[in-house]
Amino acid sequence: MLTIFFLPGISSNSVEKKIYVNLNYTIPCVRLLNATHQIGCQSSLSGNVGVLHVLDSEDNLEWVLNSGPNPPYLVILDYLLFTRAVMMKLKNGSNRVAGVAVVAPTINPSTGFSPHTTCPNENTGVYVEDYDPAFAHCNVTVWNPLGNGLSYEQFNFPIFSLKDDNETQLIRQCYINHNLAVNNNAPQYPLCAMQMYSHMSAVTDTSTCMRRSDKNSFSISPEMVCDPLGDFNVWAATRPLNVTSKGHKMWESVVIAAARLDSRSFFFDIAPGGESGVSGFVTLLAAAHALRNITQENHPNRTILYTLFQGETFDYIGSSRMVYDMQNDEFAVDLDNVHSVLEIGQDVKCFIITTIFNVLFQVRKLINNVELAANQSAIPVEEPGFSQPLPPSSFQRFLRAHPIPGVVIEDHRSAFTNRFYESMYDNAEYLKVSYPSNMTQEEQLDFLTDTAKSLTEVATMVARTLYLQAGGAETQLGNINADPQIVTRMLYGFLVQSNNSWFQQIIPSEWISHLELKLLYHHCYLPSSEATFLVQYLLANLTGSIVNITQENCQNQREDQDDKESKHIYTYMWVQGTLPLNSTERHGFCVRSTVHLSKAVSPAFHLQEYNSKDYSTWTESRWKSIKGRIFLVASHDLEVNCLLFKFKIRNLHVFLLQNQMMCNTRDGIPSW
């Protein structure tokens, strides 16, 4: 039994609202599973309840873990105390810990923080025991030295992220008023408590949860308890490819230009991915735009295939699926059609080329093209200068299947320079995407930041390299230049405010509600994320052309009613267009492009090999409710007394009823 009291200062006609204060911003750590184990956090089915304790220093853990008289505790952490050392102590003392709430900062910490591992995707790249084992498991280069691995731990209690706003202040005040120990004396009841709900349906591993979710199983009522992590890859070609005719295409040679779309952090739905993801795919999108006109007017011998992969954080989901589809004639081209690969990774500061020397001559030619393009763009480019493996990259999945020449462009010679890799701090602030305080949103959208200028230079270099690699003439390089206005708008849209006038113009009207969120988070989940959708439309607008056809024909994927062929090579998108001044009606138009989506779900789920060692097996547990609330709780003695009093009232009530029945029977009145 739980005895609770009204919280002072709360005015409401609802009894429940007088008792509880529901928290509006609760971002959970959720449960993920793979072939061998589960990671993440969860609460009990009815939620975890604990007495609030605001942890102001690591030394104060003693109260939570040993000396505090009122366990279990629900610990409120300042973000500076959200470290592996503190969290592992709380994990090991979990019988006295009901949950943890981390107050998200308004500014980034001064020291680095990465909850990812030190060796990302170490078991699913090209360097494994049966291929170049000397480089396996980051034996030569530890790519993410700041990685503390928190995102890959299993916690038996819920962990939420809270906004540092009025609700957080209310929690702190409730703690000060009721729970704060004075001179190490135990606080008096009633105490301020918190309840956190984040029960996860899946347990153990992916094989177990997929078996429980299988509708063809012998279970009487199978219930979906987990879903494969996945999304869609976005791709486009400088020359139209027939997507209904899959597999090898005679005389076709493609240069793959790749970047990844996704990112993650410890908390679900907080994955800005500024340097780890956004910088790379914004660069690639800007390069594709820079090549639009010249590849239509002076098309080089080879086709450039722009590919943006989803799910790369989780053991290369998107790239491994594209390679699998190429191997099995399920993609527009196959691996034999792939001439080379140029991948853009984290690319904000300096620009280092990392190479693999399995096809030395072709790699050297590709490097020469990069250097030539860089010299014309005045960008310093250099090779590592010593033998080392490729950094974590989608290119590794291609190499695992086929000896393809390629390079990866990064901002680090060896270990990552990104101090906030796969964390909530890898954001606009970290990329130095900021604006004068007196600007309107429209002025910020077009304000050219220094980061945008830098990425524009890189995008120009990438575009020129791709043109040369595709067989284009060096004399044309001066005509290939990325647009800084496009770059600065994309950075603003993906890192600051997605609901802006430019993004509104290039999407269909029925999708406008998806821009209501202030930020886009670049995680991967089925059926498709907002980031994937936006990148699809951006790539179409940046590489396609406007065609003068009706909305009906556009939405039916045709130029006119007699057109039966265009849908096999083009995609038609009706977008809502600009909103003229003093008007309420937008001027929509149709964009024709070669942009397509392909599945970014691991082949392990297509093959139903849930214990696969070759492909990603990551799944995400389902849940029914994520919420938190605070209230005042009585002492255990008062709860017992209230329970005894309740029993006495009940017994008295039964006694009186029995007496009444006896009196009625004695007086000849039926008891019923």
N, C-alpha and C positions, 0 to 999 in steps of 0.2 A: 504493500500500500504506500502511496506517495501523497503526503499532505503538502499543499501548496497555498500560497498567499497572493493577494493582489499586489502588483507592483505599484508603488506610489508614482504619481505623475502621469499615469496612463488613463485617459478619459475615453470611455467607449460604452455603448449600450450592450455590447456583447460580453457575456461573462468570460468566454474564452479569451477575448482580447484584453480583458482586464487582468487575467491570470498570466497570459503569455505575451511576449513580444517576439513576433516572427521576424526573422532576418531576411531581407530582400536580396542580398548579394552574397550567395554562398557558392563558391566554385570548388568542386570536390577533387580530390585525388581518387581515381577510379581503378578498377581491377582490370588488368590485362593478363592474357595467358598465352603460352606457346607450347611447343611439343614436350617440354620437360617440367614446367612449373608455372606458378602464378606470381604476379607482382602487383603492387598497388595497395589500396586501402579499402576498408568497408566497415560499416556499423553492424550491430545485431539487427534482427528483423524488426524489432520494435524501436530501434534507435538507441544510441548510447547516451546516458545521462551522467553528468559529473559536476562536482562543485567547481565553480570558476576559480582559476588561479592565474593571475597575470605574472608571467615570468620576466623579471627585469634584468636578470643576469644568469650566467651559467651556474654560478655558485648557489643560486636560489633553487636549483633542482633538488637539493636535499629535502626541502619541504614536501615536494611532490612525490619523491621516490621513497622517503623513509619517515620523516618526522611529522608530517601533516596529519592531524587527527581525523580528517573527514574524507578519506578516499572513497571512490575514485575521483580523480581530478580531471577537469577539462582545461587544458593549458592554452592560454592565449600568448602567442609568441610575437615579438617584434621581428621584422624580417631579418635583422642583423643576427638574431639568434637561430635562424633557420639554417643550421649547419649540420653536417653529417655527425659531428661529435655530439651535439645536443639531441638530435633525432634518434640516434642509436641508443643513447642512454634512456630515452623515453620508451623506445621499443623494447628494450630489455627489462624495463620495469612496468610492462604493460598491464599487469594485474592492478596497478594503482593509477593507471592512465585510461580515461574514458575516451579521449580524443584530443586533437590539437587544432587550433585555429591560428593561421598565420596572417598577420595584418600586412597587406600588400603596401609597398612604399609608394610615395608620390614621386620619388627620384631614385635613380639607380644607386646601388652601393658602390663605394669607392674600390673595394676589392673584388676580384673575380669570383664568379659562382657558376658552376655547371653541374646540374644533377645527372648528367649523362655519364656514361662510362669513359674510361681513358682510351679505350680502343673501340670506337664505334663500328658496328657491323662486322666484327672480327671473324665470325664463323661463316659468313655467306658471301664474302668477296672472292677475289681470285687467289689470295694467299691463304691456302689451307695446307693440311698435312700432305696431301697428294699432289700439290702444285706449289713449287717454290716454298717449302716449309721454313726456310731460313728467314723469310719475311713474315711468316704467320704470327698472329697474336701480338702484333706491334713489337716484335723482337728488336727491330732496328730503330723505328721511330714511334714514340708514344705520341699519338696525334692530339689527344685532348688531355694534357697533363693536369688541368684544373678539374677534371671530371671526378666527382665524388660518388657517383653511382646511386644516389638517392632514388632516382626515378625507377631503378630496377630492384628496389627492396620491397619486401612484403611486410605491411603493417597490419596488425590485427585490431586496429581502431581507425575511425574516420579522421581525415585531415582535410580541412577546408582552408581556402583563401578568402579573407574578408577585406572589403574596401576600408581604407582609413577615412571614414566619414562619420556622420551623426550616429549611425548604429554602433560603430566601434566605440565612440565616445560614451554611448549609453552603457555598453558592456563594461567599460573601464569604471564608470561611475558606480554601477551596481556592485562591482568588485570592491571599490573603495568603501562604499557605504556599509557593506555587509560582511565581506570576507577578509579584509586586510587585517593581518595579525599585528597587534601593537605590543612591542617589547617581547616578541616571541610567545605571547599568550594566545591561546586558541580563540578564534572569533566566536561570537555568540549567534545562536539561531534567531531568526531564519537566515539562511545563507543563499547567496545568488548562485543559481545553477544554470546549466545549458544542456540542451538535448540536440543531438546531431543524427540525422537520418541519411544513410547512404548504403543501404544493404545491397549487396551484389548477388545476382542470381547464379553466376557461374563459379565453379570451384575446381581445384586441382590442376588441370591442364587443358589444352585445346582438344585433345582426343576425347576427353571425358565430356566436355561441354558440347561438342559437336554431336556426340552420340546421344546425349540427352535431348538435343534439339532436332534429331532426325525424325521426320514424320513417318518414315518407313520402319522405324524401330518397333520393338514389341511392347513399348510403353503404352499404357492405356490412354494417357492423355499427354503426349509429348508437348513440351513448352520450349519456345525459343529462349535460351538462356545466355547465348553469346552470338556474336557476329564476327566474321572475318574482317580484319582491318582492310580497307580498300577504298577505291575511288575510281577516277578515270584519268588516263594520260591524255594530254592535249598535243596534237601534232598538226603540222601543215607542211606543204611542199612548194618549192618555187616553180615546179612544173606539175600540172595536174596528174594525179595517179588514180587509176581506176580501182576503187576500193572494193568493188564486188568481184574483181578478178584478183584473187589472192595468191601469194607465193611468188616464185621467181619471175622476174620480168626481163626478158631478153634485151640486151643492149642498155639496160638501165643501170646507172651508177649513182649512188647517193652519198653525200657527205652529211653525217648526222651532227647537228648542233644541239647540244643537250644542256638542260639545267633541271634542278629539282624544284617542286612546288611546296612541299610540306615541311613542317617543323613540329616541334613538340616542347612541352615543359613538364614540370612535375604535376601541374594542375590541368585538369581537363578544360579545353576551350581557352586556355591562355597560352598561345603559341605564336607570338608576333613574327619570329624568325627573321629579324631584320637583316643581319649579316649572313646567317647560315642559309637562308633561302631567298628572301626578297631581293637582295642585291644581285644575285645570280640571274633569277628569271626576269627581272626588270632589264638587266643588261641584254639578255637574249632577245626580249621583245623589242627593245630599241634597235638592236642590230637588224632584226627581221624587217622593221619598218624602214631602216636606212637602205635595205637591199630591194625594197619593193619595186621601185621604178626601173632600176638598172637591170634587174633580172628579167623584167618584162620586155625591155628594149634591146638589151644585149645579153641574152641568156647564155650563160657558160655551158660547157659540155656536160657537166654533172648537175644533178638535182640536189639542192640543199633541203634537208629534212629537219625542220625545227621540231624538237621533241621536249616536252615539259613533263617530267615524271612525278607521279604521286606515290606516297608511301615509302620513299627512299630511307627515311629515318628507321623504319622497322624492317631491316634486312633486305633493302632494295626491292620492295614489292613491285613498283611500277616498271622498272627496267628489266627485272627478271621475267615479268609477264610478257613484255614486248619481245624479248629475246626468245622466250618459249614459243610465242605465236609465230615469230619469224622461222623458227626451226620446224614448225608444224604446219606451214602454209596457211596460217590464220591471220596474216598481216598483208598489207599492200605490196611489200617487198620481202625478200628473205635475206639472210646474212651474207650470201654471196653477192648480193647487190650493194652491200655496204662497202664503200671505198675507204672511209676513215671517219674518225670521231673527234670532235672538238667540244669539250665540256667546260662550262663556266661554273665554277664553284663559288666560294666566298671571295669576293673581288672588290674590296673597297680602297685599300691603301696602296701597297706596291703589288706588282704583278709578276709572279713567278710561274714558270712553266715546269710542270712535273711530267716526266715521260716514262714510258716503258720500252725497253729495247729488244722486243721480240721480233720486230720487222724493221730492222735498223734503217735501211735506205729510205723507206716510205716515211718513217717517223722523222728522219733528218730533213726530208723535203718539207714536211708539215711545219717543223720548227723554223725552217728558213722562211716560210710564208708568214708565220707569226712575227718573226723578227723584222721582215720587210714591212709588214703592215704597222708594226709598232714604231719603227723608225719614221715612217711618214706621219704617224700620229703623235710623235714626240713623247711616247710612253716608255719608261725604262722596263725592259723585260729581260729576265735572266733565268738560266737553268739552275737547279740546286747546286751543281758543282761537285756532287758526290753521289755514290750509288745508294739509292733508297727506293722503297716501294712507292706505288701510287698512294695518294691519300684516299680516304673513304670517298668513293665516287661511283656513279652509275656505270661509267666506262668499265669498271671491273667485271660487271656481269656480262658484257659483250666479250671481253677477253677470256672469260671463263669458258665461253662457247666457241670462240673463233679467234685466230690471230689477226686482229684488226689493228692497223696503225692509228694512233691517236695521242692527244695531249689533254691535260687538265690544267686550266688556268685558275690559280688560287692567289690569295694574298699572303701566303706564308711559304717560306723555304722548307721548313720541316714541320715542327709542331704548330698547331693552330695559333693564330694571334687573337682570335675571338675569345674574349675573357668571359663571355656569357653564353657559350655554345649550348643550344637546346634548353634555354631557360627563359623565364618571363621577362628578363632584363635585356634580351637581345631585341631591342625595340628602336623606335625612332630616336629617342634620346641617345642611345649608344651609337647610332649611325650619324649623329649630329644633324638630324633633320629637324630643324627648329626655325621659328619665324618671329619677327618683331611682334611685340605684344599688342600693338595698336592696329594690327591687320584684321580685316574681315576674312571669313572663310574663302570667299572668292579670290581675294588678294593672295592668301596663302597658297591656294591651288596653283597659281601661276608664278609664285615667288621662286626664283632660281637659287637653290641652296648650293653650298660648296660641294656637298655630297653628290648632288645631281650633276654638277659640272664634271666631277671626277668620273662618275659612272658613264656619262656621255662620251668621254674620251675613250674609256674602255670599250663601250659599245661600238664606237667607230672602228677601233682596232679589230674587234671581233668580226664586224661586218666585212672589213677589207680582207681579213684572213680567210674568211669563208668564201669570198668571191675568188680569191686566188686559188684556194684549194679545190674549188669547183671547176677550175680551168679558165677563169676570167682573165682578161688582159690587165697587166700592171698599169697601163696607161689610163685605165678607167678609175683607178683608186681615188683620185682627187674628187671624183663625183659622188663618192660614198661617204656620207656624214650623218651621224646620229643627231636627232633633234633634241636639244636640251629641254625644251618645253614639254615634250612628251615624257621624258625621264622624270622631271620634277613633278609632273602631274601623277605619274604612276606611284612614285614614292609617297606622295601625299595621300593618295587613295588607298594604298595597301598598308600604310603605317600610321596614318593620322585620322583620316575621315573618309570612310568608303562612300557615305551618302553625300556625294558632291555633284555639281552640275555636269561635269564631263562624263563621269561614270553613268549618270542618268541618261545621257544622250545615246550611249552605245549599247543599251540593253533593251529588251522588250518591256512593254509597260507592265505585264503581269509579274515581272520579277523585281519591280521597284521596291517592294516590301523587304526584300532580302538586303537592301542597303541601309535599313534602319539602324543596324548596329553601328556604333561609332568606329569600331575596329574590325578588320577581318583577321581571323585566326587561321593559320595555315597548317591545319592538321588533316588527317585523311580518315574518312569514314564513308560508309555507304548510305544512300546511293550516290551522292555527289555533294561536295562542299561548295560553299559560296565562292571561295577562291578559285576553284576549278572552273566554275561557271563564268566568272568574270574574266579569267585569263583566256578562256575560249573565245569570248566576244571581243576582248582586246586584240587578240592575235588576228581574228577575222577582220576587224576594222583597220588594223595596222598593215596588213598584208593583202587584203582583198580590194575589191573595187565596188563602187555603187552602180547598180544596174536599174534602169528605168522600167520596172515591171510592177504589176499590181501587188497589193498585199496578199491577195488570195494565191496568186501564182508563186509568190515568194515563199509563203508558208507551206505550199505543196511541192516545193523543191523542183521548180521548173521555170523556164523562160516564158513559155506560153502553154496553152492547153495541149498542143501537139508535141511538146517536148518530152521525150521519154528517156533521153540519154544523159542530160546534164546532172541528174541526181547521182549518177555513178562516179562522177569526178569532182563535183562541186558541192558545197553546202551553202544554202541560202538562209539568211537571217534577217527578219524584219525587226528593226530597232526603232525606238520612239523618237529619236532625233532631238533637235533643239526646240526650246520654248521661246518663241519670239517675245520681244518686249511688249507689255500690255496685252498679252494674249493668254488664253487658257488652253489652247489646243496646240499640241506639238506637231512638227512636220516630220513624220516618219519616213523611212526609206529602207531599201533592201540592199544588203551587202552580200556579194558573191565572193566566196573564198575557197581555199583548199583545206580549211581547218576541219579536223575530225577528232572524235574521241575514240580511245581504245581502252579496254578493260585494264584496270590497275588492281587486280585481285590476284594474290599469289597462286601460281600453278599448283601448289600443294592442295588447295581446295577444289580445283578443277579435277585433280587426280584422286582426291579424297585420301591423300597421304598425309595424315595429320601429325605423323612423327617424322616427317621429312627432315633430312640434314642438308638438302640441296636448296630448299626454298623456304621463304618466310612462313611461319606457322602462327603468327600473332593474331589473336582474337581479342575482342573487348566484351566484357560482361555486360549484360543488360541490367537495368535497375528500374524500380517503380517510382521512387521518390527521392529527391535530394532537397533537404531543407534543414534549417536550424532555428532554435528559439530559446529564449532565456526566461527564467521565472524564479521565484523564491521558494525554497524548500525547507520544511520543518525538520526538527531533530528526530532521530530514530525513536527516542523515548516517547515523544509526542505522537509519532505515527502509531506506535504500539498502543498508547492510551486511547487514541482515536479509534483504533481497530477494536479494542476491548469495549469501548463505549458503544460502538456500532453493534457489536454482538449482544450487549445487554439490552439495547433498544429493540433489537430483533427478537430476543427471547421474551421480553416483556410484551411485545406485540403478539407473539404466538400464544403466550399465557392468557392474555385478555381475550383473544379469539376463541380459545378453548373454553374459557369460562362462559363466554356469550353463547357458545353452542350448547353447553350443558344446561344453561338457564332456559334456552329456547326449547330444548327437548323435554325438560321437566314441566314446562308450561303447556306442552302439547303443540308447540309450534315446530313445524319441520325445520331441520337445521339448514336445509338448502334454501 
